[in-house]
Amino acid sequence: MPGRQDLPSTLQRSSDEAQRTWAKAHDSAVEEYGEGERAHRVAYGALKHTHEKVGDHWERKEKGRKGPSDPRSARPRQQGGRSGEGVDEQASKGHLYDLARRLDIGGRSRMSKSELLDAVRKANRSRTRASRSR
């Protein structure tokens, strides 16, 4: 497993399980493709099957919610598509509302599911940025 300082910052603030998942997939991808962006994409793809990004860290998905977080993770790179940025697009509106409440997103009770997805992504980016600047 890479040293803790070698992990991406969002994983340094995450559980040991999330760190192990990412590191194991990353090490395997490095053997297959070499060090670099592709190995990181593979590792994040593996992480998104069991974890979702909440604020500035990764948390285990709800029980029974395994699988890719976003359509882009589920298909080959050449097909493109928008990244879910670690937010589980397959999650229920209720789950997204709970995340929005935890992230203290205002106006969440009037938001549609797609608006909640966008608001959670934005809050995650903001918290990650703030954590990195400390």
N, C-alpha and C positions, 0 to 999 in steps of 0.2 A: 504494500500500500504506500502511495506517495506520502511524504511527510506532510503533517498538518498544514504547514506554511505553503505547500505546493498546491493545496486544494483551492478551488475558486472561493471567493469570500463568502458567498451565500451558503456554501457547504461547510465552511469553517464554523458557521453559526447554527448548523443543523445537527441532528442526532447522529450518533455513531453508525446507526443502521443506514442512514442516507449516505454518509461518507463512504461506508464500505461498498454499498451498491454502486456508487459512482466510480470509486477507485478500481473495483474489480472489472467493471465494463471498460474503463479507460485503459487499464493494463492490457486487457485482451485486445482492444482495438490498436494499441501501440504495436503489439506483436504483429498484428495483421496489416496495418496501414502505415505504421511509423508515427512518430510524435507529431502533433500539430492539430489543426482545426478539425480534421475529420475524426480523430480520436476523441476530441471533446464533444463533438456532435453525437457520436455513438454513445458516449457515457451519459450525456444528458437525456438521450432517447431512452436508455435503459432506466434511468432515474424516474422519468415521467410515467413509467408504467406502474410504479408503486407509491410515488410521492407527488405532492403538488406544492407550488411555491405560495407561501403565505407571508406577506411582508418581505422581510429581508432574509428568510431562511426557507428550508424545505421541510414539510411535515408529511407523515404517512397519510395516504388517502383513507377515506372511510372504509370500513370493513366491507369486502365484496366489490369494491370499486377499482379493480385492477384493469390495466389496459392503457393504451396511449392517451395522453391528456388532450391532444389536439390532432386534427386530421393530418397535419404535416408530419407528425411522428409516425403515423400509421402507413405512410406511403414512401416510395423511393424518392430520393432527393431531386431527381430530374423533373419530377412532376410539380415541384414548387408548392405554393400555398402559404397561408399566413400561419405563423407560429402562435401557439397559445401562450407563450412566455411562461410556461409552467402552471398556468391556471387550467384546471380540468374542465374543458368545454362540454364534456358529457355529464357533468354534475347537475343535480337538480337546481331549480331556481331557489329552493329553500336553503340548500347548502351554500350557494353563492351569496344569498342574503346573510346567512350566518357569518361567512367570511367578511362581507362588507361591514357587518356590525363590529366584528373583532378589529377590523382595520379603521373603525370610526369614520366611515364614508357617509357623508350627509346626503339626505334625499333618497336613501336606498329604498324606502318603502314605496316610492312611486316609480321605481325603475323596472324596466322589462329585463328579461334574462340577458339579452345582448348588452343592454346598458350596464347591468351588474358586472358582466364579464369585462367590459372595457374599464369600468371604474376600479375593479380589483386589480387588473393589469397595471393601471396608472398608479394606484397606491403602492403596489409591489415595487415598481420602478423607483418611485419616490423614496420609499424606505430603504431600498438597497443603496441608492445614491447617498442618502444621509448616513448610512452605516459605513460606507466606504470612506467618507470624508472625515470621520472621527479620528 
